[in-house]
Amino acid sequence: MSKIFNILVLCTRNSVRSILAEALFNHHGAGRVRAWSAGSEPAGAVNPLALETLQAHGIAMAAARSKSWKEFSVSPVSPSPNSAPNPGPDHFDFVVTVCGSAADARGPVWPGRPTAVHWGIPDPTQVAAADRREAFEETYQALEKRILAFLTLPLESLTPEKSALAARRIHTGA
């Protein structure tokens, strides 16, 4: 049986970008990766436009919730319905930050030393209301492009350093 890679996606509020990335990793990486998301200062609710954007692409995430990274930096928690169980922090292979403030935040030290990846994506909630749906779609597309490229990597054979470098190249387009 092949290894399943566990990924934690972080963004400060855990209401849009990290939620989209969690859903995209689980949708496109089914059987190869499992993803969860969290934030350093969770909003307490998922932005409805994030869920609408996922639904527009045929990805259901009814159990999505905004949660603190503290849930993953201590003992495992009970999973929400329709989600995979929390593997506990010593089981994460990758921790991916998708917003600048999460990358700069002083966070927990994740046991097991997962590979850190940073993909800074602009916050779609910070655009004018009239342009917001389009901004959410652009965010979805930017994340999907990176995630699909990431999933083509030979993760099983790359060292953590090489997988981090490859993930950076995916982000920068280099």
DOZA-96112 format. One record per residue: y, x, z of N, C-alpha, C, O in turn. Coordinates in steps of 0.1 Angstrom, whole numbers, plus 5000, padded with zeros to 4 digits. Layout:
BEGIN
YXZYXZYXZYXZ...
This chain:
BEGIN
498850085000500050005000501250095000501350195007502250064992503450144991504450115002504450005008505250205005506250195016507350095012507750085001507750015022508849925020510049995028509950025039511150005021512350075026513249965033513549865027513549995045514449905053515849955052516150075055516749865049518149895047519049805055518849685056520049865062521049795070522349815063522849925060522949695059524249705052525349665062525249565069526349755063527449735073528749705066529149775056529549615072530949595068531549545081530949465089532849575083533449535096533249395100532749375111533549295092533449155096532149085093531848985098531249155085529949095081530048945077529348865082531048925067531148785063531148775048531048665043531348885040531348875026530548985019529348965015531049105019530449215011529049255016528149265008528949265029527649305035526649185033525449215031527149065034526248955032525748945017524548925015526648965008526248974994525249084991524249064984525549204997524649314995523249285001522249324995523249235013521949195019521149105010519949135007521749005005521148904996520648974983519548954979521449054977521149124965519949224967519049224958520049304977518949394980517649314982516549354976517649204989516449134992515949064979514749044977516849014971516548944959515949034948514849014943516649144945516249234935515149334939514349384931515149364952514149464957512949404964512249474971512749274962511649214969510349294967509949324956509649314978508449394978508649544979507749614983509849594977510149734978511149764989510949864995512049674991513049695002513249565010512949455005513649585022514049475030515449505036515649625040516349415035517749445039518149345050517749225050519049395058519749315068521249355068521549455062522149275073523549315074524049285087523549205095525149355090525849345103527249405102527649465092528049385113529449435113529749485126529249455137530849575126531349625139532149525146532149525159532849435139533649325145533349205137534149155130532149145139531749025131532648905132533248875142532848845120533748725119533248605127533948525131531948605129531348485135530848385126530048295129531248395113530748295103530848365089531648455087529948325081529848385067530948305059531048185060531648375051532648315042531948225033531048265026532348095032531747995023531748045008530848005001532748115004532748154990531748264987531248274976531348334997530248434996528948354993528148394984528648245000527448164998527548094985526548084978528748044981528847974968528548074957527948044947529048194958528848304948527348334946526848344935526648344957525248364957524548254950523648274942524848134954524248014948524548004933523647964926525648044929526048034914525048134907524848114895524548234913523548324907522148294911521248374908521848184916520548144920519948214932518648214933520748264940520248334952520648244964521848224968519648194971519848114983519848204995519048294996520748175004520748255017521248155028522248185035520548055030520947945040520948005054521747955062520148105057520048155071521148265073521048325084521948295064522948395065523848375077524248255080524148475085525048465096525748595098525248705095526948585103527748705107527348755120527348685130526948885121526348935134526849075136527249145127526749115148527149255153526049355150524849325150526449475147525549585145524749615158523749685158525249565169524649585182523249525182522349575190523049425175521749365174520649455169519449445172521149555161520249645155520249785161519349865158521149805170521149935177520549935191520550035198519949825194519149815207517749765203517249815193517149685212515749645209515749545198516749475195514649525191514549425181514849285186514649255197515449205177515749065181514848965173514249005164514848845178514148745171514848715157516048705157514048705147514648685134515148535133514648445139516148515124516548385121515548325111514848405105515448195111514448135101514748185087515948205084513748205079513848245065514348395064514748435053514248475074514648615073513448695078512648655086513448815073512448915078512748955092513948955096511748985100512049035114512849155114512749245105513649175124514449295126513449415129512649405138513549515121512649625122512949715134512149805138514049695140514549785150515149905144514749945133516149975150516850075144516050205140516550275131514950225146514250345143513450325130512750415125513550215124512850185111513750175099513250155088515050195101515950185089515850315082515950425087515650305069515650425060517050455055517350565052517850345053519250365048520150275055519850165059521350325058522450245063523550255053524050365050523950145047524850135036526150075041526149955045527250135040528550075043529250035030529150105020529849915030530349855018531849835019532449775010532449875030533949865032534449985039533750045047535650025035536250155040536250155055535950265061536650045062536850055076535450065083535450125094534450015078533050035084532650175082531950225091532950245071532550375069533250465079532750565084534550435083535250515092535050485107535450555116534450365109534250325123533250415130532250455124533550435143532550515151531550415155531750325163530350435150529250335153528150395160528150515164527150325162525950375169525250485162525450495150524550565169523750665162522350595161521750545170521950585148520750505145519550595147519450695140518650565156517450635158516650645145516750555137516050755143515250775131516050845120515550875109517350865122518250925113518150875098517750945089518550745096518450695083519550755074520550815079519350755061520250815052521450725051521350605049522650785053523950705052524450705038524450805031524850585034525350565020526750495022526750395029527750535014528950455015529350415001529550494991529550274999530050214987531250134990531050014993532450184990533650114994533950014983534250054971533949884986534249784977535449704982535449674994536449674974537649604978537249464984536349404980538049424994537749295001538349184993539549174991537449094988537848984979538748874987539348794981538648875000539448785008540948815008541748745013541248945004542648985005543448964992544549014991542848894983543648854970544248714972543848644981545148684963545848554963544748444962543748464955544948334969544048224969543648184955542448144953544548174946544348134932543348224925542648184916543248354929542348444923541148474931540348564927540948404941539848444951538448434945537648514947538148324938536848304933536448414923535348464923537448454915537248564905536948694913536148774909537748714924537548834932536148834938535548944939535648724943534348724948533248754938532248824940533448704926532548734915532548874911531548934909533748934911533849084908533149164919532549264916533249124931532649194942531149184941530349274942530649064937529249044935528749134924527749204926529449134913529049214901529049364905528149444901530049414912530149554916528949594925528349704923528649504935527549534943526149524936525349614938526049424927524749414920524549534911523449584910525549584905525449704896524949824904524049894900525549844916525149954924523649934929522850034929523349814934522049794940520949804929519949864932521149754917520149764907519949914903518849954901521049994903520950134900520150204911519250284909520450164924519850224935518350194935517550284938517950074931516550034931515750104920514550104920516450164910515750244900515350384905514650454898515950434916515750564921514350574926513750484931513750694924512350714930512450744945512250864949512850644952513050664967511850724974512050804984510650694970509450754976509450904976508850964984510050964965509951104964511151184966511151304966512251114969513551184971513751224986513351144995514251334989514651375002515851285006516551234998516151275019517251205023518551255017519451175013518651385016519851445010520051404996521151374991518951414988518951374974519251234972519951194962518651144980518951004979520350964982520950884976520951034992522351014995523251064984524250994981522951174978523751224967523651124955524651094948522451074952522250984941523050854944523650804934523050804956523750684959525250704958525950614953525750824961527150854959527550854944528550804940526650914936526850914922526850774916527650744907525950694921525950544917527350484920527850414911527850514931529150454935530350504927531150424922530350634924531450694917531250684902532150714894530050654897529750654883529550784877529550804865529450894885529251024880527851054876527551164872
